[in-house]
Amino acid sequence: MKEITLSKGKFSTKQITVIGTLFAVTIVLGVTGLGFIPIPPFKSTIMHIPVIIGAILEGPLVGAMIGLLFGLFSMFQALNTFSPVTFVFLNPIVAVLPRMLIGVTSYYAYKICRTKSTSFNMSIATAIGSFTNTIGVLGLIYILYIDEYAKALNISQSVAVKSLLALVLNGFVSAGTAIIITVPVVLAVKRFK
């Protein structure tokens, strides 16, 4: 398979195709609004699913690249969609870093989880990738912006912390949705190969 050399790594033509295809899916989910579920003050997302699929199929570097593109797209969305907490997603540490780590954590979780059930292994990897996004983004908001977040929403810091914790609970819904979509897609692609 033909390889394209980058500064520190190589992507095969297949990997570049996977990155492009899954980023196209991410764009469609974002532009149409299908990838966002409004849960004030944020929008919950299923846009992490292409990152997890890419990571499990093609490795952590491919997953991280799709995550990078997802994070950049979420920054673009923040520039074009106003909310009181838009400023949070203009910071690449919050908007990009956790999204890149989705691919890394889901890939390694899949590699480490070695039960006899491929579906179970993928489910665990998907849940870990999904929670990387949820806990990464909300944790960074807490660490970097809890005071500004509370002021922007005109709530006390204690209520702001509780609202972030409530959004972590929403992570279970996000992870469950990701598992329902990711496992059949990855199994189908693996069978097709």
N, C-alpha and C positions, 0 to 999 in steps of 0.2 A: 504494500500500500504506500502511495506517495506521501512523503512527510514534508511539512513546512517547518523550517527551523525558526524559532524565536530566540530571544536573547538567552534564556535560561532553560528552555524546554522545547519539546517538539509536539506539534499537533498533526495527527494524520488528517487526510482529506475527510475521512469519516467523522472524526471528532469535530472538525470545523463545520461540517454539515449538521451535526447534532447541535452544536452551539447555535448556529444560525437558525435552525428550525425551532428549537425550544425558546430562543429569544423572540422569534416571530410570534410564537404562542403567547409569550409574556406581553408583548406589545398589544396583541389583539385583546387579551384579558384586560389590560390597562385602559386602552383607548375606548373600548366598548363599555367599560364599567363592570363587566362580568367578573373581573378578578377582585372586586372590592365589595365588602359587605359592610354597610355603615353601622358602626357601633360607637356612638359618640363617646369621647371627642375625636376618635380616630375612625379609620376604616379598616376593618379586619380584611385579611387577604387570603386568596388561594394562589397568589402569584409565585409562591415559593415552590409549588409543585413541579414546575418545569426544572427548577434547580435540582431538586431531589432526584427526579427521573434521569437527568443528565449525569449526575454524580454516580448513581448506581450503575448506569449503563456504561459510562466511559471514564470514570475515575474522578478523583478530587480536583484536579486542575480544570477539567471541563466543567465540573459543578461550580467551582469558584468563579470561572469566567462567566457562566450564566448568572450566578449570584451578583457579580459585579455589574452586569448589564441590568439586572433587576433593581439593584440599588441606585444606579444612575437614573433609571426610569422613574423610581419613586421620588428622587430629587426633582426631576423634571415635572412630575405631577404636583409636587409641593409648590413649585414656582407658578403653576397655572391654576391651582385650586386653593382658594383661601379658606383657612379655618383659624381659630385663635391660636392653635398650636403648630401652624405651618412651619414656623422657624425651626422647630426640632428637626424636621426632615431636610433642612437645608445644610445640615452638618453631615459630611460624608462618614464620620465616625458612627453616627446613629443610622444613617440611611443605607450605607454601603457595607461597612465591615460585617455586621451580623449576617447580611444576605450572602456575602462571600463564604462565610463560615458554614452556612447551611450545607453547601456542597461538600465541604471537607468533613464535617461531623457525620453526615448521613452516609458518605462513602465508607469511612472507617468503622462506623457502627455496623454496617452491612458486612464488612470484611471480618470483624471481630465476632459477630454473632453467628455461631456455627451450629445451629440445631439442624435436625433432619428436614425441617420444613422451610423451604425457600420463601414461601409466602410469609411465614412468621418472621423470618430474618429481615425481609423487606419491610414488614410492618414496623418492627422495632427501629430500623434505620430511618424510616419515614417519620415516625414519631419524634425521634431525636433531632432530625433535621428541622422539623416543624417547630419544636420547642427551642431550638437554637435561634430561630427567627424571633419567636415571641419573647423569650426571656432576654435575648440579646438586645432587642430594640427597647423593650420596657425597662430593662436594667440600666441601659445607658441613659435613657431619659431620666431615671431616678438619680443616677450618679452625676450627670452633667447639668440637668435642667429642672430639678424638682421645685426650686423656688420660682423660677420663671414660668414653669408649667402651672403651678398653683395660681400665680398672679394672672396669667393669661385667661384662666378659666374662672377667675374671681372666687376661688375656694381656698380653704385653709390648707396648710401643708399636710396635715394629718388626713384630710379628706382626699387630697391629691394622691397620697401614698395608697390609700384604700382603693381609689379608682384604678390605679395601676395594678394592684393585686387582683382586682375583679377582672381586669383585662387578661391577666395571666390565666385565670380560670377559663376564659374564652379560648385559650390555647388548646384546651382539650377538644373543643369542637373543631378547631382548625386542624389539629393533628388527625382526628377521626376522619374528616373530609379528605385530607391528604392521603391517608391510608386507602380509603375506598377508591380513590382515583389512581393513585400511583401503582399499587400492587398489580391490578389487572393490566395496566398499560405496559409496565416493565415485563411482566410475564409474556404478554403478547409479542412484544418486540424480541424478547429472547427466543421465543418459539419460531418467529419468522426468520431469525438469523440462521 
